[in-house]
Amino acid sequence: MELGSVVEFLENKIILVSGVTGFVAKVFIEKILRVQPNVKKLYLLIRAADTESAALRFQNEVLAKDLFNVLKEKWGTRLNSFISEKITFVAGDISSEDLGLKDSNLKEELWNELDVMVNSAAITKFDERYDVAFGINTLGAIHLVNFAKKCVKLKVFVHVSTAYVAGERTGLILENPLDGASGLDFDAEMKVIDQKLNEIKTKGASQKEITLVMKNLGTERAKIHGWPNTYVFTKTMGEMIMQQSKENLSLVIIRPTIVSGTYKEPFPGWVEDLKTINALFVASAQGNLPCLVGETKTIMDVIPVDMVVNAMIVAMVAHAKQPSDANIYHVGSSLRNPVTLVSILDYGFVYFTKKPWINKQGKPIEVSKIILFSSIASFHGYMQICYLLPLKGLQLANTVFHNFFKGVYNDLRKKVKFVMRVAEIYKPYFYFNGIFDDTNTEKLRMTTKGSRTETDLFYFDPDSIEWRDYFMNTHIPGVENILQQKRAFPITKVFRSGHVLSDKTITERVMPMIFIQSSRMGNTHFPVSHRDKTYFQRQLLSKMTLNVLRNQIGPAPICRWKPMSGIYAP
């Protein structure tokens, strides 16, 4: 497989990206714009009511992130014109046919012009509603492939899956397709979803009850077929159907493992959220994770997000130039540079022992080594004796002493609930005994060896990572940074349930906060002189702008402002 220059390939290319507001897609977009500013066009598919709403989401949920600081420094005041020239926002929804695009001219434009499609859209919540996860992870995959097959110039389609479509297998897991995996029947699962929804709606169930039933249904169906949760189950079906229906499409499937913060680019330690292993670090630092379930030898297959993106780009170029049946790539570390669960927990313990967090009373939080139980029974026994029995004692004491210990009781109850939930959700991964083969990925790495410059620019060799240094000096500080930002800008309720905002409310309350926060986050779209709140309170915004914001805010069950993103959300 000949590669040639990756940077040169990207020049003048037209690329459609879905899942734009997600972790991997953000890094992909930033990388493309930074290394090849002469890319012709990025069409960014964003779930939104219209183009203006899509642009607003991109502005607040993508461009406002620290991830783009290097790009902002490079372009300065010219960033606006650069973004306007290179990016076209596409309001759509991959859970609908033709990606929910209403503009027939835009569809024709995409079908005639696209060189590359990249799908990074996914519902990653492990216990999401089955119908919601199925709509994005499974139906979305089908709709994207069908759309791609209509693109006359398309050279390659890159789909970001997950290595854990393997289910709960053990041993060496090969980079093989999932055609007919475990007798999965896509149509049958869709009927199960429709029947259950009709059944509970006929009974007059509330929205809360429907959500709970559909969450439980997803978990139940996943476990019946041998997958640990709704996320990987629906991703498995999506990948399987893509393989079956791709026809002559040059399809590349990237299967990353547990994706962590950036290793090097655009700078070390950029972290998007506090999920998966990041949640473990935060809980450990707070003293809220005394124990876990898992084997001491369990390998946690971690891979930095910039390595995932580099593998995506190199695979994209390789298969655009020379389509191949070896189109599946595990991007992980378990085969070439494994790191164990115990090691990761120890890194957190050492880090927070040296740099303890401060509690509400201004005192350092004392951390302890997390106890790892190899059996579920011993874990539950420990929790029963050390936490559940004292919890019942506090409950009784509150009854006798008129809630005198209410604060202590509530804190302990939250801690117990958190530990039990972490154990339940991550149990399959803490006992996982599989190793992901990366033979195809290694061959792909070899194709970049011809140019030292491009080898350094598109690195994705996990063997180069020194895990202790990475976690202690890069990743955990990145987790701390994102947590500090969330503390500095907490989510705040501002409107009562179901309230539809008036033009005056948007003008005088919403816009000032959005514009001021946007400026603080380094947004160059709004001049410095416009940061004064009173300026916006005196302005009459256009009806179009008001309607865009109202679509973003909407009559939600509870409207809350997320200052870090500058939008309202339910």
VOGU-3710 file (C-alpha; in Angstrom, 3 decimals, decimal comma):
1> melgsvvefl> 0,000/0,000/0,000  1,565/3,259/-1,135  0,785/6,369/0,852  2,636/9,372/-0,556  2,200/12,715/1,160  -0,764/12,941/3,542  -0,595/16,740/3,660  -0,581/16,993/-0,131  -3,556/14,646/-0,387  -5,625/16,893/1,888
11> enkiilvsgv> -5,029/19,934/-0,300  -8,165/21,034/-2,200  -10,195/18,130/-0,804  -13,863/18,459/0,155  -14,715/16,533/3,328  -18,008/15,929/5,143  -17,711/15,312/8,899  -20,530/14,085/11,147  -20,496/13,971/14,946  -18,883/17,402/14,906
21> tgfvakvfie> -19,515/18,249/18,566  -17,965/14,983/19,774  -14,504/14,451/21,282  -12,784/12,739/18,341  -14,377/14,922/15,644  -13,235/18,139/17,335  -9,627/16,937/17,296  -9,982/15,758/13,681  -11,330/19,133/12,499  -8,635/21,060/14,362
31> kilrvqpnvk> -5,886/18,838/12,926  -7,073/19,211/9,326  -7,381/23,001/9,572  -3,994/23,307/11,270  -1,842/21,052/9,069  -3,544/21,758/5,741  -5,129/25,230/5,594  -5,503/24,683/1,841  -8,167/22,046/2,320  -10,920/23,199/-0,012
41> klylliraad> -13,989/22,733/2,196  -15,176/21,050/5,389  -18,896/20,393/5,420  -19,799/19,986/9,095  -23,006/18,045/9,688  -24,546/19,223/12,954  -27,861/18,270/14,500  -29,784/21,539/14,436  -33,023/23,091/13,156  -31,294/25,254/10,536
51> tesaalrfqn> -27,927/26,518/9,331  -27,822/29,417/11,779  -28,457/27,094/14,717  -25,767/24,716/13,429  -23,286/27,602/13,208  -24,137/28,675/16,748  -23,589/25,152/18,055  -20,218/24,961/16,314  -19,227/28,338/17,716  -20,112/27,465/21,301
61> evlakdlfnv> -19,502/23,719/21,493  -16,459/23,366/19,243  -14,542/26,530/18,371  -14,825/27,965/21,890  -12,832/25,019/23,302  -9,213/25,442/24,410  -8,366/22,812/21,797  -8,520/25,546/19,123  -6,217/27,994/20,922  -3,241/27,119/18,709
71> lkekwgtrln> -5,340/27,767/15,622  -6,613/31,045/17,083  -3,083/32,192/17,839  -1,984/31,310/14,319  -4,791/33,195/12,549  -5,557/35,945/15,068  -8,079/38,447/13,716  -8,185/36,556/10,401  -9,760/33,476/12,031  -13,315/34,541/11,160
81> sfisekitfv> -12,623/34,849/7,457  -10,615/31,591/7,458  -13,467/29,691/9,124  -16,039/31,266/6,794  -13,987/30,284/3,755  -13,208/26,717/4,796  -16,309/25,594/6,699  -19,900/25,158/5,572  -22,430/24,238/8,244  -24,998/21,595/7,371
91> agdissedlg> -28,035/21,290/9,628  -29,170/17,675/9,615  -29,777/14,468/11,513  -28,129/11,152/10,626  -30,985/9,197/12,225  -33,114/10,311/9,226  -32,823/9,281/5,585  -30,611/11,524/3,451  -29,223/12,799/6,760  -32,330/14,895/7,343
101> lkdsnlkeel> -31,269/17,416/4,675  -34,226/19,467/3,462  -32,406/21,507/0,816  -32,376/19,486/-2,429  -29,750/21,760/-3,949  -27,432/21,130/-0,990  -27,900/17,375/-1,351  -27,003/17,519/-5,030  -24,008/19,683/-4,200  -22,733/17,138/-1,687
111> wneldvmvns> -23,384/14,160/-3,961  -21,423/15,834/-6,762  -18,526/17,360/-4,796  -17,544/15,238/-1,791  -14,138/13,558/-1,847  -14,231/12,124/1,679  -16,839/11,363/4,351  -15,924/10,898/8,017  -18,467/9,622/10,525  -17,627/10,216/14,173
121> aaitkfdery> -21,226/10,585/15,363  -22,186/8,344/18,280  -24,226/8,098/21,435  -21,506/6,964/23,840  -23,522/6,795/27,048  -23,457/3,161/28,131  -27,072/3,045/29,340  -28,763/5,436/26,912  -32,348/4,800/25,826  -32,340/1,949/23,330
131> dvafgintlg> -34,370/3,843/20,735  -32,090/6,905/20,966  -28,817/4,936/20,736  -30,214/2,760/17,945  -31,260/5,851/16,001  -27,746/7,324/15,954  -25,375/4,366/16,265  -27,246/1,921/14,028  -29,723/3,759/11,791  -27,274/6,645/11,464
141> aihlvnfakk> -24,606/4,310/10,095  -27,020/2,958/7,483  -28,153/6,403/6,370  -24,575/7,646/6,056  -23,491/4,692/3,907  -26,539/5,074/1,673  -25,765/8,769/1,294  -22,096/8,029/0,553  -23,022/5,590/-2,250  -24,730/8,479/-4,073
151> cvklkvfvhv> -21,549/10,608/-4,033  -20,067/10,300/-7,504  -16,549/11,560/-6,632  -16,228/10,009/-3,171  -12,847/8,370/-2,708  -13,237/6,985/0,824  -15,637/6,776/3,770  -14,101/6,640/7,278  -16,298/5,312/10,094  -15,224/5,595/13,736
161> stayvagert> -16,447/2,541/15,603  -15,091/1,073/18,856  -12,819/-1,890/19,530  -15,375/-3,150/22,043  -17,756/-4,261/19,303  -15,869/-7,485/20,042  -18,222/-8,013/22,980  -16,976/-9,958/25,973  -14,421/-12,070/24,131  -11,026/-13,129/25,459
171> glilenpldg> -7,593/-13,715/23,972  -6,284/-12,065/20,809  -9,069/-10,214/19,002  -8,373/-9,830/15,290  -9,227/-6,917/13,004  -12,032/-8,859/11,351  -15,453/-7,765/10,053  -18,631/-8,379/12,039  -20,793/-9,760/9,231  -23,595/-11,713/10,878
181> asgldfdaem> -22,056/-11,329/14,327  -23,772/-13,666/16,799  -26,893/-13,867/14,660  -27,795/-10,208/15,163  -30,939/-9,217/13,277  -31,243/-5,486/12,709  -34,887/-5,640/11,584  -35,860/-7,766/14,581  -34,280/-5,276/16,988  -36,103/-2,400/15,320
191> kvidqklnei> -39,395/-4,266/15,780  -38,585/-4,874/19,456  -38,060/-1,139/19,936  -41,257/-0,156/18,110  -43,356/-2,723/19,964  -42,067/-1,673/23,378  -42,604/2,027/22,655  -46,155/1,405/21,426  -46,877/-0,777/24,440  -45,793/1,715/27,090
201> ktkgasqkei> -47,280/4,718/25,294  -50,632/2,927/25,043  -50,550/2,538/28,814  -50,145/6,308/29,173  -46,654/6,152/30,648  -44,948/9,416/31,560  -41,802/10,553/29,742  -39,738/9,575/32,779  -41,238/6,080/32,778  -40,683/5,695/29,025
211> tlvmknlgte> -37,030/6,696/29,421  -36,472/4,181/32,217  -38,156/1,348/30,298  -36,188/2,068/27,118  -32,905/2,269/29,027  -33,570/-1,104/30,645  -34,597/-2,563/27,273  -31,283/-1,554/25,696  -29,242/-3,128/28,491  -31,376/-6,262/28,387
221> rakihgwpnt> -31,080/-6,725/24,600  -27,329/-6,091/24,692  -26,722/-8,719/27,363  -28,953/-11,262/25,626  -26,713/-11,044/22,553  -23,425/-10,968/24,478  -22,542/-7,284/24,648  -22,029/-5,410/27,938  -24,111/-2,303/27,253  -26,375/-0,461/24,833
231> yvftktmgem> -23,546/1,657/23,417  -21,336/-1,133/22,065  -24,376/-3,219/21,076  -25,834/-0,501/18,833  -22,355/0,360/17,475  -21,892/-3,320/16,601  -25,106/-3,417/14,596  -24,195/-0,179/12,832  -20,752/-1,438/11,829  -22,096/-4,813/10,764
241> imqqskenls> -24,701/-3,304/8,448  -22,198/-0,862/6,961  -19,990/-3,784/5,969  -22,915/-5,642/4,463  -24,321/-2,731/2,457  -21,196/-0,834/1,359  -21,122/-2,412/-2,138  -18,237/-0,736/-4,038  -17,713/1,970/-1,431  -14,154/2,269/-0,104
251> lviirptivs> -15,014/1,905/3,573  -12,481/2,306/6,399  -13,453/1,275/9,934  -11,428/2,704/12,803  -11,870/0,864/16,099  -10,296/2,888/18,916  -10,130/1,491/22,434  -10,492/3,759/25,513  -9,765/7,242/24,176  -7,855/9,566/26,517
261> gtykepfpgw> -6,550/13,151/26,382  -4,105/14,418/23,785  -0,552/13,075/23,873  1,149/15,903/21,950  -1,086/17,900/19,603  -2,244/20,561/19,379  -0,831/20,573/22,920  -0,486/17,818/25,547  -3,305/17,043/27,963  -6,453/18,405/26,318
271> vedlktinal> -9,388/16,540/27,839  -13,008/16,878/26,753  -15,006/15,524/29,690  -14,940/13,564/32,937  -16,122/10,177/31,673  -14,540/6,679/31,827  -11,077/6,700/33,449  -11,320/10,455/34,046  -14,230/9,829/36,412  -12,006/7,421/38,358
281> fvasaqgnlp> -9,327/10,068/38,818  -11,802/12,694/40,014  -13,502/10,305/42,428  -10,138/9,153/43,761  -8,982/12,733/44,337  -12,207/13,486/46,211  -11,847/10,387/48,385  -15,065/8,954/46,957  -13,739/5,717/45,471  -12,536/3,371/48,231
291> clvgetktim> -12,883/0,196/46,179  -13,620/-1,294/42,766  -14,249/-4,630/41,109  -11,690/-6,008/38,667  -8,762/-8,304/38,100  -5,315/-7,066/39,123  -3,919/-8,134/35,734  -6,666/-6,486/33,680  -5,243/-4,366/30,866  -6,948/-1,028/30,322
301> dvipvdmvvn> -6,468/-0,403/26,627  -5,944/3,367/26,596  -4,984/5,424/23,538  -4,611/9,233/23,295  -7,157/10,962/21,045  -4,561/12,621/18,794  -3,172/9,179/17,925  -6,680/8,021/17,004  -7,153/11,026/14,728  -3,746/10,562/13,090
311> amivamvaha> -4,592/6,919/12,353  -7,919/8,046/10,870  -6,231/10,514/8,545  -3,492/8,129/7,386  -6,032/5,324/6,785  -8,246/7,783/4,916  -5,422/8,705/2,546  -4,219/5,122/2,118  -7,635/3,780/1,130  -8,538/6,776/-1,020
321> kqpsdaniyh> -5,479/6,021/-3,129  -5,745/2,230/-3,031  -8,956/0,605/-1,709  -8,312/-2,641/0,153  -10,246/-5,355/1,963  -7,937/-4,886/4,969  -10,036/-1,913/6,003  -10,427/-2,432/9,771  -7,965/-0,850/12,186  -7,689/-1,370/15,931
331> vgsslrnpvt> -6,178/1,784/17,402  -5,106/0,861/20,901  -2,189/-0,115/23,096  -2,952/-3,500/24,671  -0,764/-5,541/22,289  2,322/-3,321/21,939  2,394/-1,252/25,123  -0,110/-2,505/27,710  -0,992/-0,616/30,881  -2,895/-2,351/33,679
341> lvsildygfv> -5,895/-1,121/35,659  -3,815/-1,366/38,850  -1,101/0,849/37,358  -3,610/3,525/36,340  -5,163/3,533/39,814  -1,686/3,760/41,357  -0,795/6,744/39,156  -3,869/8,525/40,488  -3,005/7,635/44,081  0,589/8,893/43,777
351> yftkkpwink> -0,462/12,068/41,968  -3,147/13,084/44,461  -0,966/12,148/47,412  1,665/14,618/46,171  -0,882/17,201/45,010  -3,989/16,717/47,176  -7,210/18,543/46,438  -8,610/20,920/49,041  -12,022/20,242/50,572  -14,744/22,747/51,512
361> qgkpievski> -13,131/23,267/54,904  -9,862/24,287/53,264  -8,032/21,100/54,240  -6,158/18,685/51,957  -8,151/15,582/51,027  -6,316/12,471/52,154  -6,406/9,799/49,453  -5,982/6,082/49,961  -5,157/3,220/47,637  -8,256/1,844/45,942
371> ilfssiasfh> -9,015/-1,726/46,995  -9,596/-3,977/43,984  -11,882/-6,991/44,480  -11,501/-9,873/42,064  -15,001/-11,201/42,810  -18,353/-9,439/42,855  -19,339/-11,287/46,039  -16,355/-10,004/48,021  -16,969/-6,470/46,717  -20,607/-6,524/47,856
381> gymqicyllp> -19,603/-8,023/51,200  -17,100/-5,240/51,792  -19,617/-2,550/50,793  -22,249/-4,103/53,074  -20,040/-4,148/56,159  -18,130/-0,903/55,671  -20,773/1,330/54,094  -24,318/-0,026/53,832  -24,641/-1,023/57,498  -23,275/2,346/58,744
391> lkglqlantv> -25,671/4,028/56,298  -28,618/2,235/57,901  -27,292/3,212/61,320  -27,187/6,880/60,306  -30,699/6,617/58,925  -31,923/5,292/62,274  -29,973/7,969/64,170  -31,591/10,671/62,047  -35,002/9,341/62,968  -34,156/9,440/66,680
401> fhnffkgvyn> -32,237/12,736/66,682  -34,419/14,681/64,230  -32,055/14,572/61,221  -29,054/15,715/63,245  -26,796/13,567/61,016  -28,569/14,450/57,777  -25,468/15,963/56,127  -23,245/13,004/56,988  -25,949/10,582/55,867  -26,459/12,292/52,498
411> dlrkkvkfvm> -22,719/12,456/51,794  -22,261/8,761/52,575  -25,327/7,778/50,549  -23,995/9,658/47,487  -20,617/7,987/47,903  -22,149/4,507/48,126  -24,422/5,155/45,149  -21,472/6,357/43,067  -19,234/3,391/43,918  -22,012/0,890/43,164
421> rvaeiykpyf> -22,799/2,580/39,844  -19,138/2,687/38,755  -18,777/-0,982/39,617  -21,895/-1,903/37,639  -21,152/0,178/34,535  -17,416/-0,514/34,195  -17,413/-4,104/35,455  -17,167/-5,596/31,924  -14,058/-3,510/31,200  -12,404/-4,103/34,576
431> yfngifddtn> -12,681/-7,851/33,972  -11,951/-7,701/30,240  -9,357/-10,282/29,157  -9,056/-9,513/25,471  -6,035/-8,126/23,615  -6,672/-6,162/20,424  -4,501/-7,248/17,528  -3,273/-4,301/15,433  -1,573/-5,988/12,495  -3,385/-3,803/9,963
441> teklrmttkg> -2,656/-0,685/11,993  1,042/-1,569/12,201  1,177/-1,956/8,398  -0,486/1,447/8,157  2,178/2,916/10,467  4,868/1,525/8,204  3,476/3,482/5,239  4,426/6,762/6,948  8,066/5,758/7,429  9,108/7,114/4,028
451> srtetdlfyf> 8,944/10,705/5,260  10,355/11,690/8,655  8,306/14,884/8,599  5,010/13,062/8,092  5,951/10,320/10,541  6,354/13,017/13,189  3,197/14,850/12,075  0,907/11,791/11,928  2,266/9,705/14,810  0,129/6,897/16,255
461> dpdsiewrdy> 2,593/4,369/17,658  1,515/3,452/21,224  4,958/2,051/21,914  6,248/5,626/22,163  4,139/6,294/25,275  5,713/6,091/28,726  2,517/5,568/30,691  3,629/6,857/34,080  4,904/10,081/32,556  1,813/10,446/30,366
471> fmnthipgve> -0,666/10,047/33,219  1,292/11,936/35,873  2,426/14,879/33,752  -0,094/15,103/30,926  -3,427/13,375/31,334  -4,281/13,867/35,018  -3,322/17,581/34,920  -5,625/17,820/31,890  -8,449/16,249/33,897  -7,828/18,756/36,689
481> nilqqkrafp> -7,940/21,596/34,193  -11,317/20,627/32,756  -12,720/20,154/36,261  -11,529/23,614/37,310  -13,272/25,089/34,275  -16,503/23,316/35,132  -16,268/24,603/38,720  -15,576/28,140/37,523  -18,605/28,087/35,207  -21,255/25,843/36,798
491> itkvfrsghv> -24,531/25,029/35,081  -27,153/27,468/36,355  -30,949/27,231/36,135  -32,365/30,470/34,833  -35,914/29,804/33,634  -38,843/27,857/34,995  -40,042/24,635/33,418  -41,658/24,982/29,988  -41,028/28,710/29,773  -40,854/30,081/26,223
501> lsdktiterv> -38,514/33,037/26,076  -39,704/36,401/24,823  -37,704/38,587/22,429  -36,977/40,970/25,304  -35,710/38,162/27,561  -33,369/36,857/24,870  -32,119/40,356/24,113  -31,578/41,468/27,692  -30,613/38,264/29,475  -29,489/35,535/27,096
511> mpmifiqssr> -27,440/37,401/24,514  -25,299/39,372/26,971  -24,267/36,188/28,777  -23,521/34,342/25,541  -21,509/37,181/24,031  -19,576/37,980/27,202  -18,772/34,315/27,885  -17,860/33,802/24,240  -15,384/36,675/24,442  -13,867/35,243/27,625
521> mgnthfpvsh> -13,316/31,965/25,835  -11,287/33,715/23,147  -14,003/34,032/20,520  -12,834/36,486/17,854  -16,254/36,725/16,239  -17,217/39,532/18,616  -15,014/42,645/18,888  -13,562/43,572/22,265  -15,661/46,748/22,393  -18,803/44,609/22,314
531> rdktyfqrql> -18,129/42,774/25,567  -20,066/45,241/27,691  -23,325/43,680/28,845  -25,187/47,001/28,721  -24,301/47,356/25,036  -26,352/44,301/24,163  -29,198/45,294/26,442  -29,645/48,387/24,291  -29,566/46,556/20,964  -32,536/45,322/18,956
541> lskmtlnvlr> -31,637/41,926/17,557  -33,031/40,759/14,242  -35,979/38,388/14,210  -33,776/35,773/12,561  -31,239/35,881/15,394  -33,990/35,703/17,989  -35,565/32,711/16,283  -32,203/30,943/16,027  -31,658/31,384/19,751  -35,185/30,339/20,572
551> nqigpapicr> -34,652/27,125/18,561  -31,511/26,526/20,605  -33,260/27,216/23,890  -36,785/26,054/23,150  -39,561/25,258/25,603  -37,504/22,710/27,524  -38,570/20,815/30,678  -35,955/22,885/32,518  -33,819/25,429/30,686  -30,296/25,802/32,005
561> wkpmsgiyap> -27,417/27,878/30,761  -24,114/26,138/30,225  -21,614/28,988/30,435  -18,783/26,830/29,101  -20,695/26,271/25,871  -22,751/29,443/25,824  -26,061/27,728/25,114  -29,105/26,547/26,981  -29,895/22,886/27,269  -32,516/20,687/28,893
//
